[in-house]
Amino acid sequence: MTGQTPAPATSPPALSPDQADAWDALAETFAQAGIDLTAEELHPPQPGKGRVMAVIGKAGSGKTLLLAQITRALREAGVEIVSADYEGRRRKDRRSLAVLAPTNKAAFVLRMRGVPATTIHRILYTPVYDPEYERIAEWLAGEGARPKTDTMPDEALDRAKAFYDTHASVPGALAAAGLRGSDFIKGWKRREEGLDVGLIDEASMLDERQFDDLREIFPVLVLFGDPAQLAPVGQSGEMVFDRLAAPQRLILNRIHRQADDSPILDLAHALADEALGFDDFERMVRDAARRDDRVIWAERVDSDLLSRSPVLVWRNATRIRLIHAFRAAYGAPGDALLPGEPLICDGLELPLKYRKKRIDLEARGLIKGAQVVYLGPGRKPGFSRLHVIRAEDPRLSAASIVKIEMPDQDEPFIPYAARMGAAFLHGAAVTIHKSQGSQWPDVQVFAPDISAAAWSNRSEAGIALWKRLAYVAITRAQHRLIWVTRARLARPTRPLSTEDLAVPAPALELDETAD
């Protein structure tokens, strides 16, 4: 979005010495690109080679705080935030910024902390507005006069303006006026012109292709990543920032303890001890559970939590067994899904000629890895009504291919299958690799799988694999960590439901065969 919201009136928190050093290095990088944070002045960009920097630190080292403060300083200097929902007319003197994350979930975590983030995919594509609503969007963003239109009455325009002045979201403002996205966004196109600065959170999840795409768009690219997480599959434990030269890597070593002195972070950072064995670590978890109710030592997986917060496992075989135990516990039929069952988007199975439909679905948040709740069958055969968790417009009805993998069988069971559309796996359990970038209030970690990784004696980039797995799994928990020690599933205390999901405007049918 191009409209700017006022910066918070509160003073920014003081930076630690390592954060201050990183700030100075980044400020120098921005100055070389014509953005002076100290004088709050903008200058034309200088031609030349692009610059990539990385801010690297473990959980609690202050990466997100530094990202938020850099974003604030860039905005105060006059740099314009660009997001996926609307981009106004480009001006010759404009300097632009986008804050990005690899997944919807990771972007949502940033937005909850006041950082206007969107996904990498959505910044690669820009929306095409209907010309009538383009004039309204320009007015909302401060780039045009109030339009006189038969499309929206004055009171609807007033509602849209009041919403935009508070939230600075064009789609949200038009929704407040009674419209749906399909009324004013007619399609999506690949971004052709570059931006100035990109701040990328959860950079440990970036693969080489995404990194190359981002370098094409942003002359100045700053990666924020955790070296203790798991690298993308197929990159031999190496992350894209591992290859940067030493001056480009800004290391945050100090751990900033939270105001509530989180026992979850204490456990995560204890894994850095090279001498720590798995049995010793489990004793630490048990001791933490005795002292603090934010850590729970459990002998069973909690079925009630699985509908919204998957249990984290290492092995696919464990994931499949837990999914079938979950479905059996709720009495799910073998040939259909129950409303309220969780799904994970496994990609879009659409031929190239339906590229526009793929972009439309992905723009709605239905990208690989998205967490979805099944609401029921759609109006057309092969369609499902879905709620995309954390999406701005979460309800949709889409052609679906739902795959439920079977124990000891190569072929999955498919209760719903359109000829083409969005593919889904069951979401009651998720591998730790795929959980990166996500956070949940309560997280269950299946400890027998971590133990199996310890017994395997495998390592990744010189670090014991079980420690990487445990670190990633533990740091997915925002408030409560549940360490499950037995392969058992507790009985549900209530039936599956969708009542906890907000009900927005009526769902938009997405036809898999329409151009």
C-alpha positions as CSV (number, residue, x, y, z in Angstrom):
1,M,0.0,0.0,0.0
2,T,1.3,3.5,-0.7
3,G,-0.5,5.4,2.0
4,Q,1.5,6.0,5.1
5,T,0.2,5.5,8.7
6,P,1.6,7.7,11.4
7,A,4.6,6.3,13.3
8,P,3.9,5.3,16.9
9,A,4.3,8.1,19.4
10,T,6.3,6.0,21.8
11,S,10.1,6.1,21.8
12,P,11.8,3.1,20.3
13,P,13.5,0.7,22.7
14,A,17.2,1.1,23.3
15,L,19.4,-1.2,21.2
16,S,22.0,-3.5,22.6
17,P,25.6,-3.0,21.4
18,D,25.4,-5.8,18.8
19,Q,22.1,-4.5,17.6
20,A,23.5,-1.0,17.4
21,D,26.5,-2.2,15.4
22,A,24.1,-3.9,13.0
23,W,22.0,-0.8,12.8
24,D,25.1,1.3,11.8
25,A,26.1,-1.1,9.1
26,L,22.6,-1.2,7.7
27,A,22.3,2.6,7.8
28,E,25.6,2.9,5.9
29,T,24.2,0.5,3.3
30,F,21.0,2.5,2.9
31,A,23.0,5.7,2.7
32,Q,25.0,4.3,-0.2
33,A,21.6,3.6,-1.9
34,G,20.5,7.2,-1.3
35,I,18.5,6.8,1.9
36,D,19.8,8.8,4.8
37,L,18.2,7.6,8.0
38,T,20.0,10.1,10.2
39,A,19.0,13.2,8.2
40,E,15.7,11.6,7.1
41,E,16.5,12.6,3.5
42,L,16.1,10.7,0.2
43,H,18.3,11.0,-2.8
44,P,18.0,9.4,-6.3
45,P,19.3,5.8,-6.3
46,Q,22.9,5.4,-7.5
47,P,23.5,3.0,-10.4
48,G,25.8,0.0,-9.6
49,K,25.8,-3.4,-8.1
50,G,23.1,-4.4,-5.6
51,R,23.9,-5.0,-2.0
52,V,22.8,-8.0,0.2
53,M,23.2,-7.9,4.0
54,A,22.1,-10.5,6.6
55,V,21.2,-10.0,10.2
56,I,21.8,-13.4,11.9
57,G,20.8,-14.5,15.4
58,K,19.0,-17.2,17.3
59,A,15.6,-16.9,18.9
60,G,15.5,-14.0,21.4
61,S,18.5,-12.2,19.9
62,G,16.4,-9.2,18.8
63,K,16.1,-9.8,15.0
64,T,12.4,-8.9,14.9
65,L,13.0,-5.8,17.1
66,L,15.7,-4.6,14.8
67,L,13.6,-5.3,11.7
68,A,10.7,-3.3,13.2
69,Q,13.0,-0.4,14.1
70,I,14.6,-0.3,10.6
71,T,11.1,-0.4,9.0
72,R,10.1,2.5,11.2
73,A,13.2,4.6,10.4
74,L,12.8,4.0,6.7
75,R,9.2,5.2,6.8
76,E,10.2,8.3,8.8
77,A,12.8,9.0,6.2
78,G,10.0,9.1,3.6
79,V,10.5,5.6,2.1
80,E,7.1,4.3,0.9
81,I,5.8,0.9,2.0
82,V,4.6,-1.3,-0.8
83,S,2.4,-4.2,0.0
84,A,0.4,-6.7,-2.1
85,D,-3.0,-5.2,-1.8
86,Y,-2.6,-2.0,-3.8
87,E,0.3,0.0,-5.4
88,G,-0.4,3.5,-6.6
89,R,1.2,5.5,-9.4
90,R,5.0,5.4,-9.5
91,R,6.7,8.7,-9.0
92,K,10.2,9.6,-10.1
93,D,11.2,10.7,-6.6
94,R,9.7,7.6,-4.9
95,R,11.9,5.3,-2.8
96,S,10.1,2.1,-1.9
97,L,10.3,-0.7,0.8
98,A,8.7,-4.1,1.1
99,V,8.8,-6.3,4.3
100,L,8.5,-9.9,3.3
101,A,8.3,-13.4,4.7
102,P,8.3,-16.8,2.9
103,T,4.9,-17.9,4.2
104,N,1.5,-16.4,5.1
105,K,2.0,-17.6,8.7
106,A,5.4,-15.9,9.0
107,A,4.0,-12.6,7.6
108,F,1.1,-12.8,10.0
109,V,3.5,-13.1,13.0
110,L,5.2,-9.9,11.8
111,R,1.9,-8.1,11.3
112,M,0.9,-9.0,14.9
113,R,4.0,-7.2,16.0
114,G,3.2,-4.0,14.1
115,V,5.4,-4.7,11.0
116,P,3.4,-4.3,7.7
117,A,4.6,-7.6,6.1
118,T,3.4,-9.6,3.2
119,T,4.6,-12.8,1.5
120,I,7.4,-13.0,-1.0
121,H,5.0,-14.5,-3.5
122,R,2.5,-11.8,-3.3
123,I,5.1,-9.0,-3.8
124,L,6.2,-10.8,-7.0
125,Y,2.7,-10.2,-8.4
126,T,0.7,-7.0,-8.3
127,P,-3.1,-6.7,-8.4
128,V,-5.0,-5.3,-11.4
129,Y,-7.9,-3.1,-10.3
130,D,-11.0,-2.4,-12.2
131,P,-10.6,1.2,-13.5
132,E,-13.6,2.4,-11.6
133,Y,-12.2,1.2,-8.3
134,E,-8.7,2.3,-9.2
135,R,-9.8,5.9,-8.9
136,I,-11.3,5.2,-5.5
137,A,-8.0,3.4,-4.4
138,E,-6.0,6.4,-5.6
139,W,-8.1,8.8,-3.6
140,L,-7.8,6.6,-0.5
141,A,-4.0,6.5,-0.9
142,G,-3.9,10.3,-1.2
143,E,-3.0,10.4,-4.9
144,G,-6.2,11.8,-6.3
145,A,-9.4,13.8,-5.6
146,R,-12.5,12.3,-4.1
147,P,-14.2,10.6,-7.0
148,K,-17.8,11.1,-8.1
149,T,-19.1,7.7,-9.0
150,D,-22.3,5.8,-9.3
151,T,-20.5,2.7,-8.2
152,M,-20.5,3.6,-4.5
153,P,-22.8,6.1,-2.7
154,D,-21.2,8.9,-0.5
155,E,-21.9,7.0,2.8
156,A,-20.0,4.0,1.4
157,L,-17.1,6.2,0.4
158,D,-17.1,7.7,3.9
159,R,-16.9,4.3,5.5
160,A,-14.1,3.3,3.2
161,K,-12.2,6.5,4.0
162,A,-12.7,6.0,7.8
163,F,-11.4,2.5,7.6
164,Y,-8.4,3.4,5.4
165,D,-7.4,6.3,7.7
166,T,-7.1,3.8,10.6
167,H,-5.8,0.6,8.9
168,A,-4.2,1.9,5.6
169,S,-5.5,-1.1,3.6
170,V,-7.3,-0.5,0.3
171,P,-9.0,-3.9,0.1
172,G,-10.1,-3.6,3.8
173,A,-11.5,-0.1,3.1
174,L,-13.5,-1.4,0.1
175,A,-14.7,-4.4,2.1
176,A,-15.9,-2.0,4.8
177,A,-17.9,-0.3,2.0
178,G,-19.6,-3.6,1.2
179,L,-17.4,-5.0,-1.6
180,R,-15.6,-8.3,-2.1
181,G,-12.1,-8.7,-3.6
182,S,-13.7,-10.1,-6.8
183,D,-15.6,-6.9,-7.3
184,F,-12.5,-4.7,-7.7
185,I,-9.5,-6.9,-8.3
186,K,-9.7,-8.3,-11.8
187,G,-6.4,-10.3,-11.9
188,W,-2.8,-10.4,-11.0
189,K,0.4,-9.8,-13.0
190,R,4.1,-10.5,-12.5
191,R,5.9,-7.4,-11.2
192,E,8.0,-5.9,-14.0
193,E,9.6,-2.9,-12.2
194,G,11.9,-3.2,-9.3
195,L,11.6,-1.7,-5.8
196,D,14.4,-0.2,-3.7
197,V,14.7,-2.0,-0.3
198,G,13.5,-5.5,0.7
199,L,13.6,-6.7,4.3
200,I,13.2,-10.5,4.4
201,D,12.2,-12.3,7.6
202,E,12.7,-16.1,8.2
203,A,15.5,-16.0,5.6
204,S,16.6,-19.5,6.7
205,M,13.6,-20.8,4.7
206,L,14.7,-19.2,1.4
207,D,15.8,-21.5,-1.4
208,E,18.2,-20.4,-4.2
209,R,15.4,-19.7,-6.7
210,Q,13.6,-17.4,-4.3
211,F,16.8,-15.6,-3.4
212,D,17.6,-15.0,-7.1
213,D,14.0,-13.7,-7.7
214,L,14.4,-11.2,-4.8
215,R,17.8,-10.0,-6.0
216,E,16.2,-9.2,-9.4
217,I,13.6,-6.9,-7.7
218,F,15.6,-5.3,-4.8
219,P,18.9,-3.5,-5.2
220,V,19.2,-3.5,-1.4
221,L,18.2,-6.8,0.2
222,V,18.4,-7.4,4.0
223,L,17.9,-11.0,5.2
224,F,16.9,-11.7,8.8
225,G,17.6,-15.4,9.7
226,D,18.2,-17.9,12.4
227,P,21.3,-20.1,11.8
228,A,20.0,-22.8,14.2
229,Q,16.9,-23.6,12.1
230,L,16.7,-26.3,9.5
231,A,17.8,-25.4,6.0
232,P,15.6,-25.9,3.0
233,V,15.4,-29.5,1.7
234,G,18.1,-30.1,-0.9
235,Q,20.6,-27.5,0.3
236,S,22.8,-29.8,2.4
237,G,22.1,-27.9,5.6
238,E,23.3,-24.6,4.0
239,M,21.2,-21.4,4.1
240,V,21.5,-18.6,1.5
241,F,23.1,-16.2,4.0
242,D,25.9,-18.8,4.8
243,R,27.5,-17.9,1.5
244,L,27.7,-14.2,2.1
245,A,31.1,-12.6,2.9
246,A,31.9,-11.8,6.5
247,P,31.2,-8.0,6.2
248,Q,27.7,-8.8,4.9
249,R,26.9,-11.0,7.9
250,L,25.8,-9.0,11.0
251,I,25.7,-11.4,14.0
252,L,23.5,-10.8,17.0
253,N,25.0,-12.8,19.9
254,R,23.2,-11.3,22.9
255,I,20.0,-13.1,24.0
256,H,17.4,-10.5,25.2
257,R,15.3,-12.2,27.8
258,Q,11.6,-11.5,27.6
259,A,9.8,-9.6,30.3
260,D,8.2,-12.9,31.4
261,D,11.5,-14.8,31.4
262,S,10.4,-17.5,29.0
263,P,11.3,-21.0,29.9
264,I,10.7,-22.0,26.3
265,L,13.6,-19.8,25.1
266,D,15.7,-21.1,28.0
267,L,15.3,-24.6,26.7
268,A,15.9,-23.6,23.1
269,H,19.2,-21.9,23.9
270,A,20.3,-24.8,26.1
271,L,20.6,-26.8,22.9
272,A,23.7,-24.8,22.0
273,D,25.7,-26.7,24.6
274,E,27.8,-29.2,22.5
275,A,28.0,-31.6,25.5
276,L,24.3,-31.8,26.0
277,G,22.8,-35.2,25.3
278,F,19.1,-36.0,24.6
279,D,18.5,-37.6,27.9
280,D,20.0,-34.6,29.7
281,F,17.8,-32.3,27.7
282,E,14.6,-34.2,28.5
283,R,15.5,-33.9,32.2
284,M,15.7,-30.1,31.6
285,V,12.2,-30.2,30.0
286,R,10.8,-32.1,33.0
287,D,12.4,-29.7,35.5
288,A,11.0,-26.7,33.6
289,A,7.5,-28.3,33.6
290,R,7.7,-28.6,37.4
291,R,8.6,-24.9,37.8
292,D,6.5,-23.3,35.1
293,D,3.1,-24.1,33.6
294,R,4.1,-22.8,30.2
295,V,6.0,-26.1,29.8
296,I,4.0,-29.3,30.1
297,W,5.4,-32.8,30.3
298,A,2.6,-35.0,28.7
299,E,2.2,-38.7,28.1
300,R,-0.5,-38.2,25.4
301,V,-1.1,-36.0,22.4
302,D,-4.0,-33.6,23.1
303,S,-6.7,-34.3,20.4
304,D,-8.5,-31.1,20.9
305,L,-5.5,-29.0,20.0
306,L,-4.8,-30.8,16.8
307,S,-7.7,-29.2,14.9
308,R,-6.0,-25.8,15.0
309,S,-2.4,-26.6,16.1
310,P,-0.7,-29.6,14.6
311,V,1.6,-31.9,16.5
312,L,5.2,-31.5,15.3
313,V,7.0,-34.7,14.2
314,W,10.2,-35.6,12.4
315,R,9.2,-38.7,10.5
316,N,6.5,-39.0,7.9
317,A,5.5,-42.4,9.2
318,T,4.7,-40.8,12.6
319,R,2.8,-38.0,10.9
320,I,0.6,-40.5,9.0
321,R,-0.1,-42.6,12.1
322,L,-1.1,-39.6,14.2
323,I,-3.4,-38.3,11.5
324,H,-5.3,-41.6,11.3
325,A,-5.5,-41.8,15.1
326,F,-6.9,-38.2,15.1
327,R,-9.6,-39.1,12.5
328,A,-10.5,-42.3,14.4
329,A,-10.8,-40.4,17.7
330,Y,-13.4,-38.1,16.1
331,G,-15.2,-40.8,14.3
332,A,-14.4,-39.4,10.8
333,P,-15.8,-41.6,8.0
334,G,-13.4,-43.3,5.7
335,D,-14.8,-41.7,2.5
336,A,-15.3,-38.0,3.6
337,L,-14.0,-35.2,5.8
338,L,-15.8,-33.8,8.8
339,P,-16.3,-30.0,9.0
340,G,-13.5,-28.6,11.2
341,E,-10.8,-31.0,10.0
342,P,-7.5,-29.3,9.4
343,L,-5.7,-29.4,6.0
344,I,-2.4,-28.2,4.7
345,C,-2.2,-26.9,1.1
346,D,0.3,-29.1,-0.8
347,G,0.3,-26.9,-3.9
348,L,-1.9,-26.2,-7.0
349,E,-2.3,-28.9,-9.6
350,L,-3.2,-26.7,-12.6
351,P,-1.9,-26.8,-16.1
352,L,0.1,-23.8,-17.5
353,K,-2.9,-22.5,-19.5
354,Y,-4.6,-21.8,-16.2
355,R,-1.8,-19.5,-14.9
356,K,-4.3,-16.7,-14.1
357,K,-6.4,-19.0,-12.0
358,R,-3.2,-20.2,-10.2
359,I,-2.3,-16.5,-9.4
360,D,-5.8,-15.8,-8.2
361,L,-5.8,-18.8,-5.8
362,E,-2.3,-17.9,-4.5
363,A,-3.3,-14.3,-4.1
364,R,-6.1,-15.4,-1.8
365,G,-3.5,-17.1,0.4
366,L,-3.9,-20.7,-0.9
367,I,-0.2,-21.3,-1.4
368,K,1.8,-24.3,-0.5
369,G,2.1,-24.8,3.2
370,A,-1.1,-22.7,4.0
371,Q,-3.1,-23.9,7.0
372,V,-6.7,-24.5,6.0
373,V,-9.9,-25.7,7.8
374,Y,-12.4,-27.8,5.9
375,L,-15.9,-26.3,6.2
376,G,-17.9,-28.7,3.9
377,P,-18.6,-29.5,0.3
378,G,-18.9,-26.8,-2.3
379,R,-21.9,-26.2,-4.6
380,K,-20.1,-28.0,-7.5
381,P,-18.8,-31.6,-7.6
382,G,-15.2,-31.7,-6.5
383,F,-15.3,-28.3,-4.7
384,S,-14.7,-27.7,-1.0
385,R,-15.6,-24.8,1.2
386,L,-12.5,-23.7,3.0
387,H,-11.2,-21.3,5.6
388,V,-7.6,-20.2,5.0
389,I,-6.1,-19.5,8.4
390,R,-4.7,-15.9,8.7
391,A,-5.7,-14.9,5.2
392,E,-7.2,-11.4,4.9
393,D,-10.2,-12.9,3.1
394,P,-10.2,-16.4,4.5
395,R,-13.4,-18.0,3.1
396,L,-13.4,-19.5,-0.4
397,S,-14.7,-22.5,-2.3
398,A,-12.2,-24.2,-4.6
399,A,-11.7,-27.3,-6.7
400,S,-9.9,-29.6,-4.3
401,I,-7.8,-32.7,-4.4
402,V,-7.6,-34.0,-0.8
403,K,-5.0,-36.7,-0.1
404,I,-5.0,-38.7,3.1
405,E,-1.9,-40.9,3.2
406,M,-2.3,-44.4,4.4
407,P,0.1,-46.3,6.7
408,D,2.4,-48.7,4.8
409,Q,0.8,-47.9,1.5
410,D,2.4,-45.9,-1.4
411,E,-0.9,-44.5,-2.7
412,P,-2.9,-42.0,-0.6
413,F,-6.7,-42.3,-0.1
414,I,-8.5,-39.4,-1.9
415,P,-11.9,-38.6,-0.5
416,Y,-12.3,-35.6,-2.8
417,A,-10.8,-35.1,-6.2
418,A,-11.6,-32.5,-8.9
419,R,-9.9,-32.8,-12.3
420,M,-7.6,-30.1,-11.2
421,G,-7.3,-27.6,-8.4
422,A,-5.8,-27.1,-5.0
423,A,-4.1,-30.2,-3.5
424,F,-4.3,-30.8,0.3
425,L,-2.8,-33.1,2.9
426,H,-4.3,-33.6,6.3
427,G,-3.1,-31.1,8.8
428,A,-3.4,-32.7,12.3
429,A,0.3,-33.4,12.2
430,V,3.1,-31.6,10.4
431,T,6.8,-32.3,10.0
432,I,9.1,-30.0,11.9
433,H,10.7,-29.0,8.6
434,K,7.4,-27.7,7.2
435,S,6.6,-25.9,10.5
436,Q,9.3,-23.3,10.0
437,G,8.0,-19.8,9.7
438,S,4.9,-20.7,11.6
439,Q,4.0,-20.1,15.3
440,W,1.1,-21.3,17.4
441,P,0.0,-20.3,20.9
442,D,0.3,-23.9,22.0
443,V,2.7,-26.4,20.4
444,Q,2.9,-30.1,20.9
445,V,6.2,-31.7,20.1
446,F,6.3,-35.5,19.6
447,A,9.4,-36.3,21.6
448,P,9.8,-40.0,20.5
449,D,10.7,-38.7,17.1
450,I,13.3,-36.4,18.5
451,S,14.7,-39.3,20.4
452,A,14.9,-41.4,17.2
453,A,16.9,-38.6,15.5
454,A,19.3,-38.6,18.5
455,W,19.8,-42.4,18.2
456,S,20.5,-42.0,14.5
457,N,23.6,-39.9,15.2
458,R,22.9,-37.8,12.2
459,S,24.1,-34.2,11.9
460,E,23.4,-31.3,9.6
461,A,26.1,-28.7,8.9
462,G,28.1,-30.0,11.9
463,I,25.2,-29.8,14.4
464,A,23.4,-32.9,15.7
465,L,20.1,-33.2,13.8
466,W,18.1,-33.9,16.9
467,K,19.2,-30.5,18.3
468,R,18.1,-28.6,15.1
469,L,14.8,-30.4,15.2
470,A,14.2,-29.7,18.9
471,Y,15.2,-26.1,18.5
472,V,12.9,-25.4,15.6
473,A,10.0,-27.3,17.2
474,I,10.3,-25.5,20.6
475,T,10.6,-22.0,19.0
476,R,7.2,-22.5,17.2
477,A,5.5,-22.1,20.6
478,Q,4.4,-18.6,21.5
479,H,3.0,-19.3,24.9
480,R,3.0,-23.0,25.9
481,L,5.2,-25.9,25.0
482,I,3.8,-29.5,25.4
483,W,6.5,-32.1,25.3
484,V,4.7,-35.4,24.5
485,T,6.7,-38.5,25.6
486,R,4.5,-41.4,24.6
487,A,2.9,-42.5,21.3
488,R,-0.6,-42.1,22.7
489,L,-3.6,-39.9,21.8
490,A,-6.0,-38.6,24.4
491,R,-9.7,-38.8,23.7
492,P,-11.4,-35.6,22.5
493,T,-13.4,-33.7,25.0
494,R,-15.6,-32.0,22.4
495,P,-16.7,-32.7,18.8
496,L,-15.0,-30.9,15.9
497,S,-16.5,-27.5,15.1
498,T,-16.0,-24.4,13.0
499,E,-17.7,-22.0,15.4
500,D,-14.3,-20.5,16.4
501,L,-13.7,-19.2,12.8
502,A,-15.0,-15.8,12.0
503,V,-17.6,-15.6,9.3
504,P,-16.8,-12.8,6.7
505,A,-18.5,-12.1,3.4
506,P,-20.0,-15.0,1.4
507,A,-17.4,-17.3,-0.1
508,L,-16.3,-16.7,-3.7
509,E,-16.5,-19.8,-6.0
510,L,-13.3,-20.3,-7.9
511,D,-13.9,-22.4,-11.0
512,E,-10.9,-24.5,-11.9
513,T,-11.7,-24.4,-15.6
514,A,-12.3,-20.7,-16.0
515,D,-9.7,-18.5,-17.7
